[in-house]
């Protein structure tokens, strides 16, 4: 068939950075045309509140009462160092920005090679917030740990310019 089929991996921080780090990095090294989207809630929330590789140093959870002892893995930098052509880090507080970033990542992966999107999606229950406070939590992180960051290789820039010219971006 002549249909374009994009491959997009949607996974949490455990599957992307902890348990699945080897698989994630190997897809980057091999220049697989895959977009990997990591939903980073900074904790193993569905198993009782254990720290993960993406938990910030010092954070305390039910299953990490002394606080995490080492720094958060800078996965977005590992993605760049491992050959990703497009990398972005952001929160989900701005749906339009998230949509734009994901479109760009998919277009680049389709034509050039691996891309990585790191989305902060907090587990408000594990950090002790009410559901109404979730958006404010993300907006606060927009100004610090998850300040918008975007990296594009020259090849990615060319692809995105082409798609923009075609009116697809």
N, C-alpha and C positions, 0 to 999 in steps of 0.2 A: 504494500500500500504506500501511497505517497502522502500519508498524514504525518505531521510532526507530532512526536510524542515526547513530552518533557518528563523528566524524572525529578520528583521533589520528595525529599525525605523530611517528614515532620516528626520530631522527637524531642523529648524532654532533656534536661541537662544530664541526667543519669545515663540515658541511652547514647547521648552524643559525646559527652566529655568524660564520664567515669567508665562505666561498663563497656561502652562502645567506642572509646577513643581510638583504638587501633583501627577499627573499620572506617571511622570517620577520616582519620589521617591517610589511610591507604587509598581511599577514593580521591583525596586531594593529590597525593603523590602520583597516582596513575593518570591524573588529568581526566578523570571521568566527567562526563557532561551531566553533572548532577547538581541540583540546588539543595543544600542542607539548611533547614530552618530549625534552630534550637530554641525551644521554649524554656527559658531559664527562670525557675522560681526560687533558686538558690538553696533548695532543701529537698530531701527525699520526703515529700509530704504524704504520699500514699502509703508509706511504711512506718509512720509514726514520728516523723520529725527528726530524721538523722541528717547530719551535715553531709554535703556533697563537695565535689571538687570545685563547684562554683559558689559555695557558701563563702561570704567574706570572712576574713580573719577576725576572730573574736566574737562572732555571732553565737548566741546561746539558743539552743533548741531543747525540746524535751529529751531527746536522745543524745544531746551534746551539751550536757550541763556545765562543763568547764569552758565552753567556747571553743571555736575552731582554732587550731594551733598553727595553720599555715595560710598563706595568701590564696586568694581566689585564682584559679587557672585563667590566664588571659587568652581565652579560646579564639577571640577575633584576631589576635596577633599570631597565634599558632596557625590559623587559617591562611594568613598572608604568607608567613614563612614557609608554609607547606605547598604553596603554589596556587591558591585561589585567585581568581581574576577579578572578583567583586566580593567585597566584605562590608557588612553594615552591622552596627550595634545600635539598638534603640529600645524604647519601651513601646507598649501597645497603646499609649495614651492618645496618639494621633492616628486614627484609622487611615486617613488619606496618605499620610507619610508611609505607613506600613504597606499599603497597597502599591505605592510607587516603588518602594524598595524591593518588594517581592517580584513585581513585574520586571524590573531591571535585572534582578538576579537570575530570573528564569531566562530572559532573552540572552544574557551573557553566557549562561551555562549551555544553552541550546547551540550556540555557535562557536564558543571559544573553549570553555572548560569549567572546572568546578567553581561554585560560588557558595558563600556562607552568610546566613543572616542570623544574628543573635538577638532574640527578643526577650526583654524582661517581662515576665508574666507572674507577678507575685502570688503566692498562696496566702491570701489574707488571713485565713484561719491559723496557719502556723506562725504568723508574725503578730497575731493578736489584734487584728483590726476587724471592724464591722464591714459588711459588704459596701456600704456607702462610702467608706474611706479608701477603697481600692484605687480609684482614679487619682485621688490626691497623692497616694503613695507613689504611683508611677510618675506623676508630674514632678514630685520632689526628686526622684531618682533621675529624671531628665536633666537635672541641673548638676548632677554629681557623677556617680558611678556609671550611669547609662546615658551620659551626654551623647547626642547623636554623633556618630562616627561613620564615615564611609571611605572606602578605599576602592580604586579602580585602576587596573593596569591599562596601558595604552591600547591594547587590543580590545579591552572592554569598552573604553571610551569610543572607539571606532564603531563598534556594534551598536552602542546606545545612540550615537549620532545618526546612524542609518535608520534605526527604528523611530527616532524623533522626526526625522525628515519624512518618513512614511506616515506620520501621524499616529503612530501606535503608542507613543509616550507623551 
